[in-house]
Amino acid sequence: QNLETFFFLFSFLRGFNPNRTSVTELFLSAQAVRGDNITVKSYKVESRITSRFAHTTFKSSVVNSGSKPQSIGFNVHIPKRAFISNFTMNVNGITFVGSVKDKIVARNLYAQAKSRNKAAGIVRTNSQDMETFKTEVHVPPGSNIEFELHYQEMMQRKLGFYEHTLYLQPGRLVPKFQVDVYVYEPKGISSIQTKNTLGAHFADQIKVNSSTDKAHVVFEPSLQMQRKCETCTESAIDGVFTVIYDVNRGSNAGELQVSDGHFVHFFAPSKLPPLPKNIVFVIDVSGSMWGVKMKQTAEAMQAILDDLTIEDQFSIIDFNHNVRCWREDLVPASPIQTEDAKNYIQNIRPRGGTNINEALLRAVQMLVRASNHDLVEQRSVSMIIFVSDGDPTVGEIKLGTIQKNVKRVMREEFSLFSLGIGYDVDYDFLERISMENRGAFSREPEVHVYNVHEGLDPLKKEATMEVKGSRLLVTRYCPAHKTDRKHQQVVNSVRFALLRGWQKDYRRDTKQGTNVYCWFVHNSGKGFIDGHYTDYIVPGLNSFLHMNPGNTTQF
């Protein structure tokens, strides 16, 4: 269930001194275990995935090795789609079990416990992104504390694979550190691999054993391997550990799994023709979209409109502080209509505020009207594609309220897909509003570069770039040997900032720019970009220049 509506209540019963122990709400550190003069004895993570349903357990054992009482925290990052099923703390042999309650019930129980002088606390996840579980306990010196968190999630297939992600952030060196991921798929495992962003020196520490329908992934670095350097006392483990796999799939109606009175139907057919689409494009044309953002929007819309077929229907809503419709109702995606839509978008000049709430509600009204008047095919799908930087300034500006308003009128009948434009996008808001309305939001991919070493050319460094599950060879010019060749144009025309040597980034400093040291991706960017590199070539830098009302050139 939605974690936003739940709090976690821990009531400390007899056998514990309420004057010495308490649980607090606030915990800000990103480390899994927080506190001074503490010893982390063990940090263990175990995931058991059966038929694409994952049950994950985080366990940590800690000792207050200081001479004074202190607060010790426990912090775990969990996927947004996961739900917490259990949390316990064992302090000096006494176990305290957390219970999930409705927020109003939890507050009442908390107030009652306080009135009876019982130590109690409410622990909650971040109400914005629901990614972090946080708690803290105050204990006397010499205390042994064991934290144990259980959460579950249904895995989703994306781009042909299932991904199970674990955030490993112990915060310090751990004598007993182990991660185990067990996978059991009755239909059979077609492929399995790991994605490691913890560092190149951990690559050999990840072991994968697999059979026809089972797999075991284990990560068990020694204490010395965990050090940032040979004499360091800080842990080098801080990143994402991901298991990627797929299952054998037939061409039938899918797979039905039944367990404990519940069922789930997995249905992922291939080679099916696309369904007719009814699309309302909602485009942000406020002042914050001026310059490159609007140029990127126009380029994206050109490509999207070219992909529509005559069976599709669409319309466009553009908005700033006001809301304007290109067509009041859906129209067929004929060549004449799509060409007119392209011209309409090209002539937009961004200005004014950002009224996201009214624009999205207007788009839903258009889809509802078409559905009520039987103007859409029965087998078609209806959706909204929302293009914005996600920063409302006019009308309803509370992001939570906008989410609730949109979800209410969508009625789980339509889907909302978001496309973030610009470098300062509010990723969390766009992702939440899409996920709540049966849609998605494709966020920039995480890129990790490691294993930097000398290349065949003494003027170049080589490295391995890991992105979207692929490991790519990349090169760059060595700063110690800078020559005029650093200005040489890259030979294969990949011009999307993955160039050799120092480059200029004008997004934040439009006059002087900022020096950025870039890597060159070989083979025309294959493995890094989607599609072909020619899809990313613009007519020229001048096409990105616009004159704003103040006569200042802005990039």
C-alpha positions as CSV (number, residue, x, y, z in Angstrom):
1,Q,0.0,0.0,0.0
2,N,1.0,3.6,-0.4
3,L,3.7,4.4,2.2
4,E,2.7,8.1,2.2
5,T,-0.3,7.3,4.3
6,F,1.5,5.2,6.9
7,F,3.6,5.8,9.9
8,F,5.6,3.2,11.9
9,L,4.9,3.0,15.6
10,F,7.3,1.5,18.1
11,S,6.0,1.2,21.6
12,F,8.6,0.2,24.3
13,L,6.9,-2.0,26.9
14,R,8.1,-3.3,30.3
15,G,11.7,-4.3,30.8
16,F,13.2,-1.1,29.4
17,N,14.0,2.1,31.2
18,P,12.0,4.9,29.5
19,N,14.4,7.5,30.8
20,R,17.3,6.0,28.9
21,T,15.8,4.9,25.6
22,S,13.7,6.6,23.0
23,V,13.1,6.6,19.3
24,T,13.1,9.9,17.4
25,E,11.6,11.0,14.1
26,L,14.5,12.9,12.6
27,F,17.5,11.2,10.9
28,L,19.4,13.0,8.2
29,S,22.6,11.0,7.5
30,A,22.8,9.0,4.2
31,Q,24.8,6.3,6.0
32,A,23.1,3.1,6.9
33,V,24.4,3.2,10.5
34,R,25.0,6.5,12.2
35,G,26.7,7.4,15.4
36,D,30.1,8.2,17.1
37,N,32.3,5.6,18.8
38,I,30.2,2.7,17.5
39,T,31.3,-0.7,16.2
40,V,29.4,-2.2,13.3
41,K,29.8,-6.0,13.7
42,S,27.8,-7.1,10.7
43,Y,25.9,-5.8,7.7
44,K,23.9,-8.3,5.7
45,V,21.5,-8.1,2.9
46,E,19.4,-11.0,1.5
47,S,16.9,-10.9,-1.3
48,R,14.8,-13.9,-2.3
49,I,13.1,-13.5,-5.7
50,T,10.5,-16.0,-6.6
51,S,8.4,-15.6,-9.8
52,R,9.5,-11.9,-10.0
53,F,8.4,-11.1,-6.5
54,A,11.3,-10.0,-4.2
55,H,11.5,-10.2,-0.4
56,T,14.5,-8.3,0.9
57,T,16.0,-8.2,4.4
58,F,18.6,-5.7,5.7
59,K,20.3,-6.7,8.9
60,S,22.9,-4.8,10.9
61,S,24.5,-5.5,14.3
62,V,26.0,-2.5,16.2
63,V,27.7,-1.9,19.5
64,N,27.9,1.4,21.4
65,S,31.6,1.2,22.1
66,G,31.7,4.7,23.6
67,S,31.8,5.6,27.3
68,K,28.6,7.6,27.2
69,P,24.9,7.0,26.1
70,Q,24.3,8.1,22.5
71,S,21.9,7.9,19.6
72,I,22.5,5.3,17.0
73,G,20.7,5.5,13.7
74,F,19.6,3.0,11.0
75,N,18.9,4.2,7.5
76,V,18.0,2.1,4.4
77,H,17.2,3.3,0.9
78,I,14.4,1.2,-0.7
79,P,12.8,1.3,-4.2
80,K,9.8,3.5,-4.5
81,R,7.5,0.7,-5.4
82,A,8.5,-1.4,-2.4
83,F,6.4,-1.7,0.8
84,I,7.8,-2.4,4.2
85,S,6.5,-5.6,5.8
86,N,8.4,-5.6,9.1
87,F,10.9,-3.8,11.2
88,T,12.4,-4.9,14.5
89,M,15.1,-3.7,16.9
90,N,16.8,-5.9,19.4
91,V,18.5,-3.9,22.2
92,N,20.5,-5.9,24.7
93,G,18.4,-9.0,24.1
94,I,15.0,-7.3,24.2
95,T,13.1,-7.2,20.9
96,F,10.9,-4.3,19.8
97,V,8.6,-5.0,16.9
98,G,7.3,-2.2,14.8
99,S,3.7,-2.2,13.5
100,V,2.3,-0.4,10.5
101,K,-0.6,1.8,11.4
102,D,-2.8,4.4,9.7
103,K,-1.3,7.8,10.4
104,I,-4.2,8.9,12.6
105,V,-4.2,5.7,14.6
106,A,-0.4,5.9,15.0
107,R,-0.5,9.4,16.3
108,N,-3.2,8.5,18.8
109,L,-1.3,5.5,20.1
110,Y,1.8,7.6,20.3
111,A,0.0,10.2,22.4
112,Q,-1.4,7.5,24.7
113,A,2.0,6.0,25.3
114,K,3.5,9.3,26.2
115,S,0.7,10.1,28.6
116,R,1.5,6.8,30.4
117,N,5.2,7.7,30.5
118,K,6.1,4.9,28.1
119,A,8.9,5.6,25.7
120,A,7.5,5.6,22.2
121,G,8.2,7.1,18.9
122,I,6.8,7.5,15.4
123,V,9.1,6.7,12.5
124,R,8.2,7.6,9.0
125,T,9.5,7.6,5.5
126,N,10.1,10.8,3.5
127,S,6.6,11.9,2.3
128,Q,8.0,13.3,-0.9
129,D,10.0,10.5,-2.5
130,M,9.3,7.6,-0.1
131,E,12.8,6.2,-0.8
132,T,14.4,6.2,2.7
133,F,13.5,4.4,5.9
134,K,15.0,6.1,8.9
135,T,15.0,5.5,12.7
136,E,17.2,6.2,15.7
137,V,17.6,4.8,19.2
138,H,19.3,6.2,22.2
139,V,21.2,3.6,24.2
140,P,23.7,3.4,27.1
141,P,27.4,2.5,26.6
142,G,28.1,-1.1,25.9
143,S,24.7,-1.8,24.4
144,N,24.3,-4.3,21.5
145,I,21.7,-3.3,18.9
146,E,20.4,-5.3,16.0
147,F,18.3,-3.7,13.3
148,E,16.3,-5.8,10.9
149,L,14.1,-4.4,8.0
150,H,12.0,-6.4,5.6
151,Y,10.4,-5.0,2.4
152,Q,8.8,-6.5,-0.6
153,E,8.3,-5.5,-4.2
154,M,6.8,-6.8,-7.5
155,M,9.4,-6.5,-10.2
156,Q,8.6,-4.9,-13.5
157,R,10.1,-5.8,-16.9
158,K,11.7,-2.8,-18.6
159,L,13.6,-2.9,-22.0
160,G,13.5,-6.7,-21.9
161,F,14.9,-7.3,-18.4
162,Y,13.9,-7.4,-14.7
163,E,16.0,-5.3,-12.4
164,H,16.5,-5.8,-8.7
165,T,18.4,-2.9,-7.1
166,L,20.0,-2.7,-3.6
167,Y,21.4,0.5,-2.1
168,L,24.6,-0.5,-0.2
169,Q,25.7,2.3,2.2
170,P,27.1,0.8,5.4
171,G,28.9,4.1,6.3
172,R,31.9,2.3,7.8
173,L,34.1,-0.8,7.7
174,V,32.3,-4.0,8.6
175,P,34.0,-7.3,9.6
176,K,31.1,-9.4,8.3
177,F,29.7,-7.8,5.1
178,Q,27.6,-10.0,2.8
179,V,25.0,-9.6,0.1
180,D,23.0,-12.6,-1.2
181,V,20.4,-12.5,-4.0
182,Y,18.6,-15.8,-4.7
183,V,16.5,-16.1,-7.8
184,Y,14.0,-18.8,-8.6
185,E,11.9,-18.7,-11.8
186,P,9.8,-21.8,-12.6
187,K,9.7,-20.8,-16.3
188,G,13.5,-20.8,-16.4
189,I,16.1,-18.0,-16.4
190,S,17.2,-17.0,-19.9
191,S,20.0,-14.6,-18.7
192,I,21.4,-13.0,-15.5
193,Q,24.1,-10.4,-14.9
194,T,25.0,-7.8,-12.3
195,K,25.5,-4.1,-12.6
196,N,28.1,-2.7,-10.2
197,T,28.6,1.0,-9.4
198,L,30.6,0.4,-6.3
199,G,34.0,0.5,-8.0
200,A,36.1,-1.5,-10.5
201,H,38.1,-3.3,-7.7
202,F,34.8,-4.9,-6.5
203,A,34.1,-6.5,-9.9
204,D,35.9,-9.8,-9.1
205,Q,34.2,-10.0,-5.7
206,I,30.7,-10.5,-7.2
207,K,30.0,-14.2,-7.9
208,V,27.1,-15.5,-10.0
209,N,26.0,-19.2,-10.0
210,S,23.0,-20.2,-12.1
211,S,21.2,-23.2,-13.4
212,T,18.1,-23.6,-15.5
213,D,15.7,-22.0,-13.1
214,K,17.8,-20.9,-10.1
215,A,20.6,-18.4,-9.5
216,H,22.6,-17.2,-6.6
217,V,24.5,-13.9,-6.6
218,V,26.9,-13.3,-3.7
219,F,29.0,-10.2,-2.8
220,E,31.3,-10.8,0.2
221,P,34.2,-8.3,0.3
222,S,36.8,-8.7,3.0
223,L,37.5,-6.0,5.5
224,Q,40.6,-4.9,3.6
225,M,38.7,-4.8,0.3
226,Q,36.2,-2.4,1.8
227,R,38.9,0.2,2.6
228,K,39.1,3.3,0.3
229,C,42.9,2.8,0.4
230,E,45.3,0.4,2.1
231,T,45.5,2.4,5.3
232,C,42.1,4.1,5.1
233,T,39.5,3.6,7.9
234,E,36.6,4.8,5.6
235,S,34.5,2.3,3.6
236,A,34.6,2.3,-0.2
237,I,31.2,0.7,-0.4
238,D,28.7,3.4,-1.3
239,G,26.5,2.8,-4.3
240,V,24.0,0.7,-6.2
241,F,24.2,-3.1,-6.6
242,T,21.8,-4.4,-9.3
243,V,20.9,-7.9,-10.5
244,I,19.5,-7.9,-14.0
245,Y,17.8,-11.0,-15.5
246,D,15.1,-12.2,-17.8
247,V,12.9,-15.3,-17.9
248,N,12.0,-17.7,-20.7
249,R,8.8,-16.5,-22.3
250,G,6.5,-18.3,-24.7
251,S,4.0,-16.9,-27.2
252,N,1.0,-17.9,-25.2
253,A,-1.3,-15.9,-23.0
254,G,1.4,-15.5,-20.3
255,E,1.9,-17.0,-16.9
256,L,-0.4,-17.2,-13.9
257,Q,1.1,-17.6,-10.4
258,V,-1.1,-18.4,-7.4
259,S,0.0,-18.3,-3.8
260,D,-1.8,-17.9,-0.5
261,G,-5.1,-17.0,-2.1
262,H,-3.5,-14.3,-4.3
263,F,-2.6,-14.4,-8.0
264,V,-0.5,-12.4,-10.4
265,H,-0.7,-12.7,-14.2
266,F,2.6,-12.1,-16.1
267,F,1.9,-11.1,-19.7
268,A,4.8,-9.9,-21.9
269,P,4.1,-11.0,-25.5
270,S,6.4,-10.0,-28.3
271,K,6.0,-9.0,-31.9
272,L,2.5,-7.5,-31.4
273,P,1.4,-4.6,-33.6
274,P,1.0,-1.3,-31.8
275,L,-2.4,-0.2,-30.6
276,P,-4.1,2.9,-31.9
277,K,-3.3,5.8,-29.6
278,N,-5.3,8.9,-28.4
279,I,-2.7,11.4,-27.2
280,V,-2.9,14.8,-25.7
281,F,0.4,16.6,-25.6
282,V,0.7,19.0,-22.7
283,I,3.7,21.4,-23.4
284,D,5.2,23.9,-20.9
285,V,5.8,27.2,-22.7
286,S,6.5,29.3,-19.6
287,G,9.4,31.7,-19.3
288,S,11.6,29.0,-17.7
289,M,11.4,27.1,-21.0
290,W,13.1,29.9,-22.9
291,G,16.1,29.1,-25.1
292,V,17.6,25.6,-25.2
293,K,14.6,24.0,-23.4
294,M,12.1,25.2,-25.9
295,K,14.5,24.1,-28.7
296,Q,14.7,20.6,-27.2
297,T,11.0,20.5,-26.8
298,A,10.4,21.4,-30.5
299,E,12.9,18.8,-31.6
300,A,11.4,16.1,-29.4
301,M,7.8,16.9,-30.7
302,Q,9.0,16.8,-34.3
303,A,10.3,13.3,-33.8
304,I,7.2,12.1,-31.8
305,L,4.7,13.5,-34.3
306,D,6.6,11.8,-37.2
307,D,6.0,8.5,-35.4
308,L,2.2,8.8,-35.3
309,T,0.1,6.8,-37.7
310,I,-3.2,7.6,-39.4
311,E,-4.9,5.4,-36.9
312,D,-3.8,7.6,-34.0
313,Q,-5.6,10.7,-32.8
314,F,-4.0,13.7,-31.0
315,S,-4.2,17.3,-29.9
316,I,-1.8,19.8,-28.2
317,I,-2.2,21.9,-25.1
318,D,0.4,24.5,-24.4
319,F,0.5,26.5,-21.2
320,N,2.2,29.2,-19.2
321,H,0.0,31.2,-16.7
322,N,-2.8,30.5,-19.2
323,V,-3.8,27.4,-21.0
324,R,-4.3,27.2,-24.8
325,C,-5.5,24.4,-27.1
326,W,-4.2,23.8,-30.6
327,R,-7.4,21.9,-31.3
328,E,-10.3,21.7,-28.8
329,D,-10.8,18.0,-29.6
330,L,-8.7,15.0,-30.8
331,V,-8.0,14.9,-34.6
332,P,-6.6,12.1,-36.8
333,A,-2.8,12.1,-37.2
334,S,-2.9,12.7,-40.9
335,P,0.1,14.3,-42.7
336,I,-1.8,17.6,-42.9
337,Q,-2.7,17.7,-39.2
338,T,0.8,16.7,-38.0
339,E,2.5,19.3,-40.3
340,D,0.2,22.0,-38.9
341,A,1.0,20.9,-35.4
342,K,4.7,21.1,-36.1
343,N,4.3,24.7,-37.4
344,Y,2.3,25.6,-34.3
345,I,5.0,24.4,-32.0
346,Q,7.8,26.1,-33.9
347,N,6.0,29.4,-33.6
348,I,5.7,29.2,-29.8
349,R,7.6,31.9,-27.8
350,P,7.9,31.0,-24.1
351,R,7.0,33.6,-21.5
352,G,5.0,33.9,-18.3
353,G,4.3,31.6,-15.4
354,T,3.6,27.9,-15.1
355,N,0.1,26.6,-14.5
356,I,0.7,22.8,-14.5
357,N,-2.5,21.9,-12.6
358,E,-5.0,23.6,-14.9
359,A,-3.2,22.3,-18.1
360,L,-3.2,18.7,-17.0
361,L,-6.9,18.9,-15.9
362,R,-7.8,20.4,-19.3
363,A,-6.0,17.5,-21.0
364,V,-8.0,14.9,-19.0
365,Q,-11.2,16.7,-19.9
366,M,-10.4,16.3,-23.6
367,L,-9.8,12.6,-23.2
368,V,-13.0,12.1,-21.2
369,R,-15.0,14.0,-23.7
370,A,-13.7,11.9,-26.6
371,S,-14.4,8.7,-24.6
372,N,-18.0,9.8,-23.6
373,H,-18.9,10.6,-27.2
374,D,-17.5,7.3,-28.6
375,L,-14.9,9.2,-30.7
376,V,-12.1,6.7,-29.9
377,E,-11.7,3.1,-31.1
378,Q,-12.6,0.5,-28.5
379,R,-9.2,-1.2,-28.7
380,S,-7.2,2.1,-28.5
381,V,-5.3,3.5,-25.6
382,S,-5.6,7.1,-24.3
383,M,-2.7,9.0,-22.7
384,I,-1.2,12.3,-21.9
385,I,2.4,13.2,-22.7
386,F,3.5,16.0,-20.4
387,V,6.6,18.0,-21.4
388,S,8.0,20.4,-18.7
389,D,10.7,21.2,-16.3
390,G,8.2,20.4,-13.5
391,D,8.2,23.7,-11.6
392,P,4.7,25.2,-11.1
393,T,4.5,28.9,-10.3
394,V,0.9,29.9,-11.0
395,G,-2.5,28.6,-9.8
396,E,-2.1,25.5,-7.6
397,I,1.6,25.3,-6.8
398,K,1.7,22.6,-4.1
399,L,3.1,19.5,-5.8
400,G,1.2,17.1,-3.6
401,T,-2.1,18.8,-4.3
402,I,-1.5,18.7,-8.1
403,Q,-0.7,15.0,-7.9
404,K,-4.0,14.3,-6.0
405,N,-6.1,16.5,-8.4
406,V,-4.7,14.7,-11.5
407,K,-5.0,11.2,-10.0
408,R,-8.7,11.9,-9.1
409,V,-9.8,13.0,-12.6
410,M,-7.7,10.3,-14.4
411,R,-9.7,7.6,-12.6
412,E,-7.2,5.0,-13.7
413,E,-8.6,5.1,-17.2
414,F,-5.7,7.0,-18.9
415,S,-1.9,7.0,-18.7
416,L,0.4,10.0,-18.1
417,F,4.0,10.0,-19.4
418,S,6.4,12.8,-18.5
419,L,9.3,14.1,-20.5
420,G,11.7,16.3,-18.5
421,I,13.4,19.1,-20.4
422,G,16.5,20.9,-19.2
423,Y,19.3,20.4,-16.6
424,D,17.2,21.7,-13.7
425,V,14.2,19.3,-14.0
426,D,12.2,18.4,-11.0
427,Y,12.7,14.7,-11.6
428,D,11.0,13.5,-8.4
429,F,7.7,15.3,-9.1
430,L,7.5,14.2,-12.8
431,E,8.3,10.6,-11.8
432,R,5.7,10.5,-9.0
433,I,2.9,12.0,-11.1
434,S,3.6,9.5,-13.9
435,M,3.9,6.5,-11.7
436,E,0.7,7.3,-10.0
437,N,-1.1,7.4,-13.3
438,R,-0.1,4.2,-15.1
439,G,2.8,6.0,-16.9
440,A,6.6,6.4,-16.8
441,F,9.2,9.1,-16.8
442,S,12.6,6.9,-19.9
443,R,15.5,10.0,-16.1
444,E,19.0,10.5,-17.4
445,P,20.9,7.2,-17.2
446,E,23.5,6.7,-14.4
447,V,27.0,6.7,-15.8
448,H,30.0,5.3,-13.9
449,V,33.6,5.6,-15.3
450,Y,36.3,3.4,-13.8
451,N,39.5,1.5,-14.6
452,V,41.3,4.7,-16.0
453,H,44.6,3.6,-17.5
454,E,47.1,4.5,-20.2
455,G,46.0,3.8,-23.8
456,L,47.9,2.9,-26.9
457,D,48.2,6.6,-27.7
458,P,50.3,8.3,-25.0
459,L,48.2,11.4,-25.4
460,K,45.0,9.5,-24.4
461,K,43.7,7.9,-21.3
462,E,41.3,4.9,-21.6
463,A,38.6,3.8,-19.2
464,T,35.5,1.7,-18.9
465,M,32.1,3.4,-18.8
466,E,29.2,1.4,-17.3
467,V,25.8,2.7,-18.4
468,K,22.4,1.0,-18.8
469,G,24.0,-2.4,-18.2
470,S,26.6,-2.0,-20.9
471,R,30.4,-1.7,-20.5
472,L,31.9,0.6,-23.1
473,L,35.4,1.7,-23.9
474,V,36.0,5.4,-23.7
475,T,39.0,7.7,-24.2
476,R,40.1,11.2,-23.4
477,Y,43.1,13.4,-23.9
478,C,45.5,13.5,-21.0
479,P,45.5,17.0,-19.3
480,A,49.3,16.8,-19.0
481,H,49.7,16.8,-22.8
482,K,47.2,19.4,-23.9
483,T,47.7,20.5,-27.5
484,D,45.8,22.3,-30.2
485,R,44.4,19.0,-31.1
486,K,42.0,19.2,-28.2
487,H,39.9,21.5,-30.5
488,Q,39.8,19.0,-33.2
489,Q,36.3,17.9,-34.2
490,V,35.4,14.3,-33.4
491,V,35.6,12.2,-36.5
492,N,32.4,10.3,-36.2
493,S,30.1,13.3,-35.6
494,V,28.8,12.4,-32.2
495,R,28.1,15.9,-30.9
496,F,26.2,15.4,-27.7
497,A,28.9,16.5,-25.3
498,L,30.8,13.2,-25.3
499,L,33.8,14.8,-27.0
500,R,37.5,14.5,-26.3
501,G,39.3,16.9,-24.0
502,W,38.0,20.1,-22.3
503,Q,34.7,21.4,-23.5
504,K,32.5,24.3,-22.4
505,D,29.2,24.0,-20.6
506,Y,27.1,27.1,-21.0
507,R,24.0,26.0,-19.1
508,R,24.8,27.7,-15.8
509,D,27.2,30.4,-16.9
510,T,25.9,31.7,-20.2
511,K,28.8,34.1,-20.8
512,Q,32.0,32.4,-19.8
513,G,30.8,28.8,-19.6
514,T,32.3,26.1,-17.3
515,N,35.2,23.8,-18.3
516,V,34.0,20.2,-18.4
517,Y,36.3,17.3,-19.1
518,C,34.6,14.9,-21.4
519,W,35.0,11.3,-22.4
520,F,34.7,10.1,-26.0
521,V,32.5,7.1,-26.6
522,H,33.6,4.9,-29.5
523,N,31.5,3.3,-32.3
524,S,29.3,6.3,-32.7
525,G,28.0,6.2,-29.2
526,K,26.5,2.7,-29.6
527,G,25.5,1.4,-26.2
528,F,25.2,4.9,-24.7
529,I,22.5,6.4,-26.9
530,D,19.2,5.1,-28.1
531,G,18.8,4.9,-31.8
532,H,21.5,6.2,-34.2
533,Y,24.0,9.0,-33.6
534,T,22.5,11.0,-36.5
535,D,19.3,11.4,-34.5
536,Y,21.2,13.7,-32.2
537,I,22.8,16.0,-34.7
538,V,21.4,19.5,-34.9
539,P,21.8,21.8,-37.9
540,G,24.4,24.0,-36.0
541,L,25.0,25.8,-32.8
542,N,23.3,28.9,-34.1
543,S,20.0,26.9,-34.1
544,F,20.2,27.0,-30.3
545,L,20.6,30.7,-30.0
546,H,17.5,32.9,-29.3
547,M,17.3,36.5,-28.4
548,N,15.2,37.0,-25.2
549,P,13.2,40.2,-24.6
550,G,16.1,41.8,-22.8
551,N,18.3,41.5,-25.9
552,T,20.7,39.1,-24.2
553,T,21.9,36.0,-26.0
554,Q,20.9,32.9,-24.0
555,F,22.0,29.3,-24.4
